[in-house]
């Protein structure tokens, strides 16, 4: 899907229908999936932080959608809106008041570094290999997921549930994740350096800058660097 690719970024949108049913403690499958996703918020980092090249992602359970019958969003709808000769009563008979989903859906939306050709298979394979057990936690109650027990089956399943994306997250500079994490770290550390060296003479600043460069190792993408998915202040930086 070429429309899912922008530069080196790939926009993945997945809607997986959740089965109707209840667990042994009488909780619906959809609510169980939602609770498991909420539980990720209490972990040190999201499991998705372990998936290589993930720019950002979001999971949620879509219970239903509601749309007003008027105005419509299509070309025909817009054209009819401009026809005063069409009575409102007739228009209300033509458009439904509300649309409803037949199932609840697990929605997975993700932007990742996929290269110029959009390596979706490679990303999904790495995702399964990194967090396969966690994937089963949230997709286990979805239709069609039964029997998904390896990377190849997971790739095939996700592609069946994939929808075409139309929007990308604006915030990625299109570089591999390792370079972006290093850039975030350098920006943070250089800001600290600038504040700490205000008012010092040039010789001292020059000496301090040499020490700064040695400590931050700009060409080393592995460490020190920003931690993928890190949001806890005390654990944002990965040291070597």
Buried (B, 14 or more C-beta within 10 A) or exposed (E): BEEBBBBBBBBBBBBBBBBEEEEEEEEBBBBBBBEBBEEBEEEEBBBBBBBBBBBEBEBEBBEEEEEEBBEBEEEEBEEBEEEEEEEEEEBEEEBEEEEEEEBBBBBBBBBBBBBEEBBBBBBBBBBBBBBBEBBBBBBBBBEBBEEBEEBEEBBEBBEEBBEEBEEBBEEBEEBBBBBBBBBBBBEBBBEEBEEEBEEEEEEEBEEBEEEBEEEBBBEEBEEBBBBBBBEEEEEBBBEE
